[in-house]
Structure formats: C-alpha cells, structure tokens
Amino acid sequence: MRFSVNGASIEIDVDPRTSLLDLLRDHLGLTGSKKGCNQGACGACTVLADGQRINSCLALAVQYQDRDITTIEGLGELDALAPLQQAFIEHDGFQCGYCTPGQICSAVAMDEELRRGLPSHVTQDLGADAIEPNRDELRERMSGNLCRCGAHNGIIDAIKSVFGEAAR
C-alpha cells in the first residue's frame, strides 16, 4: 500500500484489516495519535485526511491509500511548534496531554470548516457569509474530542487565540 504521511511518501505491506491508527503507531512509529476508546468516541486518534478530521481508529488504512495523512507530528517541529501547539501551552490547554494531539488536529480541520462556511448544530444564522467562532460554536465543533482532565476552557481559549475572529 502507498501512503503520504506528513508529506513523506510511504510504501508498506500491511494486512488490509489494519486500522489507520495501528498503521501510524505500530508500523510507522508515529505515536502522537493515541488509542483511547478504539471506538471513535473520544477523538484521541484524530488525524487529518486531505485536511479533514477523521477518527483513525475507525478507518482502515487501505481506505486512505494515496491520500494525504497529517498527524500531530506533521503540524510542527520540536524547535518550531505550530501556532496552535504553542497556544495550547500558553493557555494550559492540556493537563495529562493524552487528548492533546487529537484536539489539535481536530481544531486545525475545524478552522477550515469555519472558513468554508460549514454550519454546526449551534450555528445561529445559516445564511451568514461567515460563522463567528464564538465559545459555543467552538465547543460544539470540538465535542467529538474528549478531555478527561477538565482542560476544556484552556483548549477553547487556545483555539480562539489562534483561529478566533481577530486571527482571520
């Protein structure tokens, strides 16, 4: 199978029943994406497939051949964090850090959804030219990513600081 992961072309022979998460973690050594519930309920395994967020624990790797997969490792470097990664630090958007990679990948895709004008369940004006990334909107859009430590306020503050209206 052929993959593009974090900008690198990869050809690998794996069982077609292998999940994308297991491919990333067990076969490619990219352990940033976490195996939380392994049922698609917690979001710890969230990665980007062609810029869209997916639960990699529910995706078969074979379904994502020849697509651009981005993990937390592909968003920044140790000496040059992505703006959202830095914001999570500055706003205490993590405690144990287990959910953080999935939260950050999800927020990156969420910003693109906002830019494209895709409404959520709480979007007030479906005819608006732009969707205001207010706290309710951000909380709804990030509801697929659970934080068991209670860092939700810091997570929302970090996202708003990078992707809020002032940053557009």
N, C-alpha and C positions, 0 to 999 in steps of 0.2 A: 504494500500500500504506500501511496505517496501523500505527504502532508507538507503544509507550510506552517511552521510553528515559530512564532516570534520572529518572523522574517527569514527563517532558515528552511531550506528545502530538505525534507527528510524522507528517506525510503526505508521501510521497515516491514518485516514479515511478522505479523501477529495473528492470532486466532480472530476470525471475523466476529466472534461474540465478545471481544474485548471492548469495554466501555472507553469512551474518550478520556475519562478521568484516569482510568487504570493505564491507558497508553501513556498519558502525560507523566504520571507519577512513577509507575513501576518500570516502564520501558525507556522513557526519555529522561528520567531523573528530575523532572520539574515538579517539585514538591510544594510549591506555593499554593496551588489549588488543593483544598482539603476535602477529605471524605468525612462528612459529618453524618448525615442520616442515611445516605446512599439510597434515598427515595425521592429526591427532588423537592423536599420540603424546607430545607434550611438555607440553601443558597451558598454554602461554604465552597462548593465546587464550581461556582460561576466562572466561566471564561467567555471570551468573545469569539464568535464565528462570523467572519466577514463583518465585524463591527457590531453584531447583535449578541446580546447576552443569552447564554444557554446554560442549563444545568448539565455539566459534563458527565455526571454520574448516570444520567438517564439516556445519554447519547451513545450510540455505538460508534466506535472510531471509524468504521468502514463508511458510515454515512457522511463523514466530514473529509473524505479524501479530496485533495486538490482545492481545499478551501483554506482561507487564511485564519489560523487559530492564534489568538493572542491570550497569553496567561499573564498573571501579575509580573512574572519575570520579564515580560516583553514591554512593560509600560515605563520602566525607568531603570537606572543603574544604581549601584550602591553609593557611588560618589556623585550621582546626579539624579535624584529622585524626581519622579513626575510630580507636577504641581499638586495633584490630589493626594499622592502619597505623603508629601510634605505637610499638607493641610491636616491629614489625619493625625500626624504627630503634634502639630501646633494646637489643635482643638481637642486633644485627648479623645480621638475617635476610636480608640481601641483600649482594651484592658488586657485580656489574655492574648489577643491578636489572632485567634483561630479563624474568626469570620472575616477578618480584615481583607485578605486578598479577594474574596468573593464580593465583598461590599464595594471595593474599589473598582473591580471590573464591571460590576453592575452599574455603578454610578457613571462610569465613562459611557456606557451604552445608553443609559438613561438621558444623559445630556444630549446625545444625538437624537433620541426620540423627541425630546423637547424642541430641538432645533427644527425637526421635520414637522412639528405641529401635531404629533400623535397625542390624542387626549387620553386621560386616565379616568378611572371611576369617579374621581373627585373634581375633574376639570369643570369649572363653572360655566364658561362661555365656549361652547363648541364651535362657534363661528369666528372666534377671535383669530387675528393674524399671528399672535404669539401667545404662548402659555407662560404665565408668570410662575417661576419655580419657587413658590412660597412653601412654608413648612408643611402644610397639609399635602400639597402636591408631591413634595419630595418624600414625605413619609409613606404615602400611598405607593409611589413608584418603587420605593425600596423595601416594600413589605415582604417581598419574596426572599429577603436576606435577613436571617435572624441573628441577633446578638444576645447571647445568654448572660453576658456580664452587665448589661444595662448601659452600654455606652451610646445609646441611640441619639441622645442630644448632641454629643460630640460628633457623631457621624453626620448628622444633618447639618450641624454648624460647619463642618469641614467641606461638605458638598456645596453648601450655599456660598461659602467663601470663594470657591473656585468657579462654580457654574452658575451662581446667582446672577440676577439681572445686571448688577454692576460689572460683572466679568464679561458680559456679552458685547 
